[in-house]
Amino acid sequence: MASKLNSRKDFRKRRHRRLRRKVIGDASRPRMCVTVSNRWIRLQLIDDETAMTMMAWCSRSLDGGEAGKTLAAAKRLGQNAAREAIEKGIQTVVFDRGGRMYHGRVKAVAEAAREAGLRL
């Protein structure tokens, strides 16, 4: 018997499980996981073969008054992440939107990373 989905959170978790069947990262092409909460935006580069987080960023660590959950913080976070990943030799990543819709802050992170030279 299938379980009943009651909340938006349940629907998002279901979409994320469905996405994760296809989105897999490895050492040469890690998975860029975006987590958007009510307070912060977090990014991780994850190697799924070894189950290791290679690099991580949070909008809390941004300077210049952009820390937090704003669209400007998302763009800045995407640029910083792309720049640091390219310095470490990572040119291409697999984008994992975490079951969220591709708009707003999630889209801003992805587009800023692309503009900074990272291939998604």
C-alpha positions in Angstrom: 0.0 0.0 0.0 1.4 3.4 -1.0 1.9 6.0 1.6 -0.1 9.2 1.4 1.8 12.4 0.8 0.5 15.2 3.0 2.9 18.1 2.7 4.9 20.1 0.3 8.0 18.7 2.1 6.9 15.2 1.2 6.4 16.1 -2.4 9.9 17.7 -2.6 11.5 14.6 -0.9 9.8 12.4 -3.5 11.0 14.5 -6.4 14.6 14.5 -4.9 14.6 10.7 -4.7 13.5 10.5 -8.3 16.2 12.9 -9.4 19.0 11.1 -7.4 18.4 7.9 -9.4 19.9 9.8 -12.5 22.2 12.4 -11.0 25.4 10.8 -9.8 28.8 12.5 -9.3 32.3 11.1 -9.4 35.8 12.5 -8.7 36.2 14.0 -12.2 32.6 15.3 -12.4 31.2 15.8 -8.9 27.6 16.5 -8.0 26.9 20.1 -7.1 24.2 19.9 -4.5 22.2 23.1 -3.7 20.3 23.4 -0.4 18.1 26.4 0.1 16.6 27.0 3.5 14.7 29.8 5.0 17.9 31.2 6.4 20.9 30.1 4.3 21.9 28.8 0.9 24.4 25.9 0.9 26.5 24.3 -1.9 28.5 21.1 -1.9 30.6 19.3 -4.4 30.1 15.6 -3.7 31.9 12.5 -5.0 29.2 9.8 -4.8 31.5 6.9 -5.5 33.5 7.5 -2.3 30.6 9.3 -0.5 32.8 12.3 0.3 32.1 16.0 0.2 35.0 17.5 -1.8 34.1 21.2 -1.2 31.4 23.1 0.6 30.2 26.7 0.8 27.5 28.5 2.7 26.0 32.0 2.2 26.7 32.6 5.9 30.4 33.0 5.1 29.8 35.7 2.4 31.2 39.1 3.1 30.1 42.5 1.9 26.6 42.4 3.5 25.2 39.8 1.2 25.1 36.9 3.7 21.8 35.2 4.0 19.1 34.0 1.7 18.8 36.7 -0.9 19.1 36.4 -4.7 22.3 38.4 -4.6 23.8 36.0 -2.1 22.9 33.1 -4.3 24.7 34.7 -7.3 27.7 35.5 -5.2 27.8 32.0 -3.8 27.6 30.5 -7.3 30.5 32.6 -8.5 32.7 31.9 -5.5 32.0 28.1 -5.8 32.8 28.1 -9.5 36.0 30.0 -9.0 37.3 27.8 -6.2 36.3 24.6 -8.0 38.2 25.7 -11.2 41.2 26.5 -9.1 41.1 22.9 -7.7 40.9 21.5 -11.3 37.2 20.8 -11.5 35.8 22.0 -14.8 32.5 20.1 -15.0 29.8 19.3 -12.4 26.4 17.6 -12.3 23.8 20.0 -11.0 21.5 18.6 -8.2 18.7 21.0 -7.4 17.5 18.9 -4.5 14.0 18.4 -5.7 13.3 22.1 -5.8 12.0 23.9 -8.9 14.6 25.5 -11.2 13.9 29.1 -10.5 14.7 31.9 -8.0 17.8 31.2 -5.9 18.5 27.7 -7.3 18.6 29.2 -10.8 20.7 32.1 -9.7 23.3 29.8 -8.2 23.5 27.7 -11.4 23.6 30.7 -13.8 26.3 32.4 -11.8 28.4 29.3 -11.7 28.1 29.0 -15.5 29.0 32.6 -16.0 32.1 32.1 -13.9 33.3 29.3 -16.2 32.0 26.1 -14.6 30.2 23.7 -16.9 26.9 22.3 -15.5 
